[in-house]
């Protein structure tokens, strides 16, 4: 009975995540979202590595959401070449790349699935920091609805997790980062813009 419930919640969360990924990439094509190129290529890489690590930790049916996200991130990374946000951050980009390099090195060195997953989360966090920074610096460059759908998928996905193992780590991490991203989008679009200079 518990296995059936877990499978049902995993499939439901995966379906919700598919809607969110289609919505997000549709908003890129329509011009409502301008993705961060560097962030999404990092996320696409960590997405696939995360799926493998999640399965190694006994993620079970809750792997469907990370799998859908990994596919969606890859599509977003490809679309970012043509529709990406024009950002040149210098130091922040370099810090993110150093973090990514060190995290991937640690991921490759760790034999234990749990340590490998934690290393991937460090890498993923660097990419999400770039996304959050972009959303704040360029209000209106992110559609909020896909992120709200992602949060809903993450909440449902928690019901598919077996609490006896470590399979809860990635779903909980995704929920926290998607909530932070959604909050940054709402805060950025709600704050007053600086006054524009008036032509004499």
C-alpha positions as CSV (number, residue, x, y, z in Angstrom):
1,X,0.0,0.0,0.0
2,X,2.8,2.4,0.9
3,X,4.7,1.5,-2.3
4,X,1.5,2.3,-4.3
5,X,1.1,5.6,-2.6
6,X,4.7,6.5,-3.1
7,X,4.5,5.6,-6.8
8,X,1.3,7.6,-7.2
9,X,2.8,10.7,-5.6
10,X,6.0,10.3,-7.7
11,X,4.1,10.1,-10.9
12,X,1.8,13.0,-9.9
13,X,4.8,15.2,-9.0
14,X,6.5,14.2,-12.3
15,X,3.5,15.3,-14.3
16,X,3.3,18.6,-12.5
17,X,7.1,19.1,-13.1
18,X,6.5,18.4,-16.8
19,X,3.9,21.2,-16.9
20,X,6.4,23.6,-15.2
21,X,9.2,22.7,-17.6
22,X,7.0,23.2,-20.7
23,X,5.7,26.5,-19.3
24,X,9.2,27.7,-18.5
25,X,10.7,26.9,-21.9
26,X,7.5,28.3,-23.6
27,X,8.1,31.6,-21.7
28,X,11.6,31.7,-23.1
29,X,10.4,31.3,-26.6
30,X,7.7,34.0,-26.1
31,X,10.3,36.4,-24.7
32,X,8.9,36.5,-21.1
33,X,12.0,34.8,-19.7
34,X,15.6,35.4,-20.5
35,X,17.6,32.5,-18.9
36,X,21.1,32.9,-17.5
37,X,23.4,31.0,-19.9
38,X,26.1,30.0,-17.4
39,X,23.7,29.0,-14.7
40,X,21.6,26.8,-16.9
41,X,24.5,24.9,-18.4
42,X,25.8,24.2,-14.9
43,X,22.3,23.1,-13.8
44,X,21.9,20.8,-16.9
45,X,25.1,19.1,-15.9
46,X,24.3,18.7,-12.2
47,X,20.7,17.7,-13.1
48,X,21.8,14.5,-14.8
49,X,24.5,13.8,-12.2
50,X,21.9,14.4,-9.5
51,X,19.5,11.8,-11.0
52,X,22.2,9.2,-10.8
53,X,23.2,10.1,-7.2
54,X,19.5,10.2,-6.2
55,X,19.0,6.7,-7.5
56,X,22.1,5.5,-5.7
57,X,20.6,6.8,-2.4
58,X,17.5,4.8,-3.0
59,X,15.3,7.7,-4.3
60,X,12.7,5.3,-5.8
61,X,9.7,7.0,-7.4
62,X,10.8,10.4,-6.2
63,X,13.4,10.3,-9.0
64,X,10.8,11.2,-11.6
65,X,10.9,14.9,-10.7
66,X,14.7,15.2,-10.8
67,X,14.6,13.3,-14.1
68,X,12.0,15.7,-15.6
69,X,13.9,18.7,-14.3
70,X,17.2,17.4,-15.8
71,X,15.5,17.0,-19.2
72,X,14.0,20.5,-18.9
73,X,17.3,22.1,-17.8
74,X,19.0,20.7,-20.9
75,X,16.4,22.2,-23.1
76,X,16.6,25.5,-21.3
77,X,20.4,25.5,-21.6
78,X,20.1,25.0,-25.3
79,X,17.5,27.8,-25.6
80,X,19.7,30.1,-23.6
81,X,22.1,30.4,-26.5
82,X,19.5,32.3,-28.5
83,X,17.4,33.9,-25.8
84,X,19.8,34.3,-22.8
85,X,20.0,37.4,-20.6
86,X,22.9,39.8,-21.5
87,X,24.8,39.6,-18.2
88,X,28.6,40.1,-17.6
89,X,29.2,39.6,-13.9
90,X,33.0,39.1,-13.9
91,X,33.9,38.1,-10.3
92,X,30.6,36.4,-9.5
93,X,30.8,34.2,-12.6
94,X,34.4,33.3,-11.8
95,X,33.5,32.4,-8.2
96,X,30.7,30.2,-9.5
97,X,33.0,28.4,-11.9
98,X,35.6,27.8,-9.2
99,X,32.9,26.4,-6.9
100,X,31.6,24.2,-9.8
101,X,35.1,22.9,-10.5
102,X,35.8,22.1,-6.9
103,X,32.4,20.5,-6.4
104,X,32.7,18.3,-9.4
105,X,36.2,17.2,-8.4
106,X,34.8,16.3,-4.9
107,X,31.9,14.5,-6.6
108,X,34.3,12.4,-8.7
109,X,36.5,11.6,-5.6
110,X,33.8,10.5,-3.2
111,X,32.9,6.9,-3.3
112,X,29.9,7.2,-1.0
113,X,26.7,8.3,-2.7
114,X,25.7,10.6,0.2
115,X,28.9,12.6,0.0
116,X,28.7,12.7,-3.8
117,X,25.1,14.1,-3.6
118,X,26.2,16.8,-1.1
119,X,29.1,17.8,-3.5
120,X,26.5,18.1,-6.3
121,X,24.3,20.3,-4.1
122,X,27.2,22.6,-3.6
123,X,27.7,22.9,-7.4
124,X,24.0,23.3,-8.0
125,X,23.8,26.1,-5.3
126,X,26.5,28.1,-7.2
127,X,24.3,27.9,-10.4
128,X,21.1,28.9,-8.5
129,X,23.0,31.8,-6.9
130,X,23.6,33.1,-10.5
131,X,19.9,32.7,-11.3
132,X,18.8,34.5,-8.2
133,X,21.2,37.3,-8.8
134,X,20.0,37.6,-12.4
135,X,16.3,37.7,-11.3
136,X,17.1,40.5,-8.9
137,X,19.3,42.5,-11.3
138,X,16.9,42.2,-14.2
139,X,13.3,42.4,-12.9
140,X,10.8,40.9,-15.3
141,X,13.4,38.6,-16.8
142,X,11.8,35.5,-15.1
143,X,8.2,34.4,-15.4
144,X,7.1,33.5,-11.9
145,X,4.4,30.9,-12.8
146,X,6.8,28.1,-13.8
147,X,8.7,28.5,-10.5
148,X,5.5,28.3,-8.6
149,X,4.6,25.1,-10.4
150,X,8.1,23.8,-9.6
151,X,7.4,24.4,-5.9
152,X,4.1,22.6,-6.1
153,X,5.8,19.6,-7.8
154,X,8.5,19.6,-5.0
155,X,5.9,19.6,-2.3
156,X,4.0,16.6,-3.9
157,X,7.3,14.9,-4.5
158,X,8.1,14.9,-0.8
159,X,5.2,12.5,-0.3
160,X,6.9,10.0,-2.6
161,X,10.1,9.9,-0.6
162,X,11.1,7.0,1.7
163,X,11.9,8.7,5.0
164,X,14.0,5.8,6.2
165,X,16.9,6.5,3.8
166,X,18.7,9.6,2.4
167,X,16.4,9.9,-0.6
168,X,14.8,13.0,0.9
169,X,17.9,15.1,0.5
170,X,17.5,16.1,-3.2
171,X,13.7,16.7,-3.0
172,X,14.1,18.9,0.0
173,X,17.0,20.8,-1.6
174,X,15.0,21.4,-4.8
175,X,12.1,22.7,-2.7
176,X,14.2,25.2,-0.8
177,X,16.0,26.5,-3.9
178,X,12.9,26.9,-5.9
179,X,11.2,28.7,-3.1
180,X,14.2,31.1,-2.9
181,X,14.1,31.7,-6.6
182,X,10.3,32.4,-6.6
183,X,10.7,34.7,-3.6
184,X,13.5,36.6,-5.4
185,X,11.4,37.0,-8.5
186,X,8.4,38.4,-6.5
187,X,10.7,40.7,-4.5
188,X,12.5,42.0,-7.6
189,X,9.3,42.7,-9.5
190,X,7.6,44.3,-6.5
191,X,10.4,46.7,-5.5
192,X,10.2,50.3,-6.8
193,X,12.5,51.1,-9.8
194,X,15.0,53.9,-9.4
195,X,13.8,57.2,-11.0
196,X,14.9,57.7,-14.6
197,X,16.8,60.9,-15.6
198,X,14.7,63.5,-17.2
199,X,15.8,64.9,-20.5
200,X,16.4,68.7,-20.3
